[in-house]
Amino acid sequence: MITDCFDRETEPIISLKDFYGEPNHLIDTCLIIYSREIYAHLLETFACEVIGEMSLCNGKIPIYKMNYKGKDVAFYLTGLGSAIAATLCYEASWAVGATKFIMFGSCGNLNREKTYGKYIVPTESYRGEGFSYYYAEPADYIEIKNAHKLSAIFEEMGVPYVLGKNWTTDALYRETKGLVAKRKEEGCLSVEMELAGVQALCDFHGLELYDFLEAGDVLEASGYEVEGLHNANHDFGKLYIGLEVALRV
């Protein structure tokens, strides 16, 4: 069973040292970027310097450094899904030394009344994926530990937000009516594909994660509305909120 995969007692056979050598300590704070449009905007708007890279069989992922209002901040373009996003987070921490990660992406909206006009700050995430069970004891939900720290920052900044549960899934095309109804009954406001795994990895390795979401498409028993997805994916507003958060963590 997937719930038997957590093993804190024995050492992993493969380590990052095998691929990257000794860890570097170049920067403290890093943005995890999902949108190619936001990524391109950063490269076009700021003076960016490559300070590290992550190697995959299908190419290399550079890690850039930029300066925002006097603070050096790293960023990289990640991939979709818990396994990829969490593994790249760990590799980035090794490659450049970042210990604080700010992650912002889009999500499916499970409660448009509560989330309308607001960012979502997840407090827990349902573990409907596999990756987190290698890094945390089995449970239905994982706590998003810095949710209340982030909400305090949003209060200070005057950012509209709502706190609530999230659902992380591996299976985009298996968000069925039955599962949507269950998660909504449990109080989930959103559904996405990374948070539970990234949080579990950060907890395991002593990294700090600050996550917020922008709702786009809407999932309801009556059907699916895709119209808001593109804007939620590529909204520059959440980038600058993320950068302001970077100044405060």
C-alpha positions as CSV (number, residue, x, y, z in Angstrom):
1,M,0.0,0.0,0.0
2,I,1.1,3.6,-0.7
3,T,0.6,4.4,3.0
4,D,3.4,2.0,3.9
5,C,6.0,4.0,1.9
6,F,7.2,6.3,4.6
7,D,10.6,5.1,5.9
8,R,12.5,7.3,8.3
9,E,14.6,4.5,9.7
10,T,17.0,3.8,6.8
11,E,19.1,5.9,4.5
12,P,18.3,6.6,0.8
13,I,20.6,4.9,-1.7
14,I,20.6,7.9,-4.1
15,S,21.5,11.4,-2.9
16,L,21.8,14.8,-4.4
17,K,25.6,14.6,-3.7
18,D,25.8,11.9,-6.4
19,F,24.6,14.4,-9.0
20,Y,25.6,17.8,-7.7
21,G,28.5,17.4,-5.3
22,E,28.5,19.4,-2.1
23,P,25.6,21.8,-1.4
24,N,26.0,25.5,-2.2
25,H,25.0,28.4,0.1
26,L,24.4,31.4,-2.2
27,I,20.9,32.7,-1.3
28,D,18.2,32.4,1.3
29,T,14.8,32.9,-0.5
30,C,13.5,31.5,-3.7
31,L,10.3,31.8,-5.8
32,I,8.8,28.7,-7.4
33,I,7.3,29.8,-10.7
34,Y,4.7,27.8,-12.7
35,S,3.8,30.2,-15.4
36,R,6.1,30.7,-18.5
37,E,4.6,34.1,-19.0
38,I,5.5,35.2,-15.4
39,Y,9.0,33.6,-15.9
40,A,9.5,35.5,-19.1
41,H,8.4,38.7,-17.5
42,L,10.9,38.3,-14.7
43,L,13.7,37.8,-17.2
44,E,12.7,40.8,-19.3
45,T,12.0,43.2,-16.3
46,F,14.9,42.5,-13.9
47,A,18.6,42.0,-14.2
48,C,18.9,38.3,-13.7
49,E,22.0,36.2,-13.2
50,V,22.2,32.4,-13.3
51,I,23.5,31.1,-10.0
52,G,22.8,27.4,-10.4
53,E,21.0,24.8,-12.5
54,M,19.2,21.5,-12.2
55,S,19.7,18.8,-14.7
56,L,17.0,16.5,-16.1
57,C,17.2,14.0,-18.9
58,N,15.1,16.4,-21.1
59,G,17.1,19.5,-20.3
60,K,18.6,21.9,-17.7
61,I,16.6,24.2,-15.5
62,P,18.5,27.4,-14.6
63,I,18.1,29.0,-11.2
64,Y,18.3,32.8,-11.5
65,K,19.1,35.6,-9.0
66,M,17.4,39.0,-9.2
67,N,17.3,41.9,-6.8
68,Y,13.9,43.3,-5.6
69,K,13.9,46.4,-3.5
70,G,17.3,45.7,-2.2
71,K,16.9,41.9,-1.5
72,D,18.4,39.2,-3.6
73,V,15.8,36.6,-4.5
74,A,16.2,33.4,-6.6
75,F,13.6,31.9,-8.9
76,Y,13.2,29.0,-11.4
77,L,10.5,27.5,-13.6
78,T,9.2,24.3,-12.1
79,G,7.0,21.5,-13.5
80,L,3.5,20.3,-12.7
81,G,2.6,17.6,-10.2
82,S,3.9,16.9,-6.7
83,A,6.7,14.6,-7.7
84,I,8.3,17.1,-10.1
85,A,7.6,20.2,-8.1
86,A,8.8,18.8,-4.8
87,T,11.9,17.2,-6.2
88,L,13.0,20.4,-7.9
89,C,12.4,22.3,-4.7
90,Y,14.8,20.0,-3.0
91,E,17.4,20.2,-5.8
92,A,17.1,24.0,-5.8
93,S,17.8,24.1,-2.0
94,W,20.9,22.1,-2.6
95,A,22.1,24.0,-5.7
96,V,21.8,27.5,-4.3
97,G,21.2,27.1,-0.5
98,A,17.7,28.5,-0.4
99,T,15.7,27.6,2.7
100,K,12.6,29.7,2.2
101,F,10.4,29.0,-0.8
102,I,7.4,31.1,-1.9
103,M,5.1,29.1,-4.2
104,F,2.1,30.6,-6.0
105,G,0.0,29.0,-8.7
106,S,-3.5,28.6,-10.0
107,C,-6.1,26.2,-8.7
108,G,-9.5,24.9,-9.4
109,N,-12.2,26.6,-7.5
110,L,-14.5,24.5,-5.3
111,N,-16.3,27.3,-3.5
112,R,-16.7,30.5,-5.6
113,E,-18.7,32.3,-3.0
114,K,-15.9,32.2,-0.4
115,T,-13.0,32.7,-2.8
116,Y,-14.4,35.4,-5.2
117,G,-12.0,38.3,-5.5
118,K,-9.6,36.7,-2.9
119,Y,-6.4,34.7,-2.9
120,I,-6.5,31.3,-1.1
121,V,-4.0,30.7,1.7
122,P,-4.3,26.9,2.3
123,T,-4.2,25.7,5.9
124,E,-4.2,21.9,5.1
125,S,-4.0,19.9,1.9
126,Y,-5.7,16.6,1.2
127,R,-3.1,14.1,0.1
128,G,-4.7,12.7,-3.0
129,E,-1.2,12.1,-4.6
130,G,1.5,9.6,-3.9
131,F,4.7,11.6,-3.3
132,S,3.9,12.9,0.2
133,Y,3.6,9.4,1.6
134,Y,7.4,8.9,1.2
135,Y,8.1,12.0,3.3
136,A,5.4,12.1,6.0
137,E,3.4,9.7,8.1
138,P,0.2,8.6,6.4
139,A,-2.8,10.8,7.0
140,D,-5.6,12.3,4.9
141,Y,-4.4,15.9,5.2
142,I,-1.1,17.6,5.7
143,E,-0.8,20.9,7.7
144,I,0.5,23.9,5.7
145,K,2.6,25.2,8.5
146,N,3.2,28.8,7.5
147,A,-0.4,29.5,6.5
148,H,-1.0,31.8,9.5
149,K,2.4,33.6,9.1
150,L,1.4,34.2,5.4
151,S,-2.1,35.4,6.3
152,A,-0.5,37.9,8.8
153,I,1.7,39.2,6.0
154,F,-1.3,39.5,3.7
155,E,-3.1,41.5,6.4
156,E,-0.2,43.8,6.7
157,M,-0.1,44.3,2.9
158,G,-3.9,44.6,2.5
159,V,-4.1,41.6,0.2
160,P,-7.6,40.1,0.1
161,Y,-7.5,36.4,1.0
162,V,-9.3,33.5,2.6
163,L,-7.9,30.7,4.7
164,G,-9.1,27.2,4.0
165,K,-8.4,23.6,3.1
166,N,-7.0,22.5,-0.3
167,W,-7.0,19.2,-2.2
168,T,-3.9,18.0,-4.0
169,T,-4.4,15.4,-6.7
170,D,-2.2,13.6,-9.2
171,A,-5.0,12.9,-11.6
172,L,-6.3,16.0,-13.4
173,Y,-8.8,14.1,-15.4
174,R,-10.1,12.0,-12.5
175,E,-11.6,14.9,-10.5
176,T,-14.9,13.2,-10.5
177,K,-18.3,14.5,-9.3
178,G,-18.1,12.1,-6.3
179,L,-14.6,13.2,-5.3
180,V,-15.4,16.9,-5.7
181,A,-18.4,16.5,-3.5
182,K,-16.4,14.7,-0.8
183,R,-13.7,17.4,-0.7
184,K,-16.3,20.2,-0.7
185,E,-18.1,18.5,2.2
186,E,-14.8,18.5,4.1
187,G,-14.4,22.2,3.5
188,C,-11.9,22.3,0.6
189,L,-11.9,25.6,-1.2
190,S,-9.5,24.6,-4.0
191,V,-7.8,21.7,-5.9
192,E,-4.3,21.7,-7.4
193,M,-1.5,19.3,-8.1
194,E,1.6,20.1,-6.0
195,L,1.0,21.5,-2.5
196,A,0.8,18.3,-0.4
197,G,4.0,16.8,-1.8
198,V,6.0,20.1,-1.7
199,Q,4.9,20.7,1.9
200,A,5.8,17.1,3.0
201,L,9.3,17.4,1.4
202,C,9.9,20.8,3.0
203,D,8.9,19.5,6.4
204,F,11.2,16.5,6.0
205,H,14.2,18.5,5.0
206,G,13.6,21.5,7.3
207,L,12.7,24.0,4.6
208,E,10.1,26.8,4.9
209,L,7.2,26.9,2.4
210,Y,4.9,29.9,1.9
211,D,2.0,29.0,-0.5
212,F,-0.9,30.9,-1.9
213,L,-3.3,30.2,-4.8
214,E,-5.3,32.1,-7.3
215,A,-8.6,30.4,-8.3
216,G,-9.3,30.1,-12.0
217,D,-11.5,27.3,-13.4
218,V,-14.6,26.3,-11.4
219,L,-15.5,22.7,-10.6
220,E,-19.2,22.1,-9.6
221,A,-21.6,19.1,-9.8
222,S,-23.4,21.0,-12.6
223,G,-20.3,21.2,-14.8
224,Y,-16.9,22.8,-15.4
225,E,-16.1,26.4,-16.2
226,V,-12.6,27.0,-17.7
227,E,-12.9,30.7,-18.5
228,G,-10.9,32.0,-15.6
229,L,-8.0,29.6,-15.9
230,H,-5.6,31.5,-18.2
231,N,-5.7,34.6,-16.1
232,A,-5.2,32.7,-12.9
233,N,-2.2,30.9,-14.4
234,H,-0.4,33.9,-15.7
235,D,-1.6,36.9,-13.5
236,F,1.4,39.2,-12.8
237,G,-0.4,40.4,-9.7
238,K,0.4,37.3,-7.7
239,L,4.1,37.6,-8.8
240,Y,4.5,40.9,-7.1
241,I,2.6,39.7,-4.1
242,G,5.1,36.9,-3.9
243,L,8.0,39.3,-4.2
244,E,6.6,41.4,-1.4
245,V,6.3,38.3,0.7
246,A,9.9,37.5,0.0
247,L,10.9,40.8,1.6
248,R,9.0,39.9,4.8
249,V,10.0,36.2,5.5
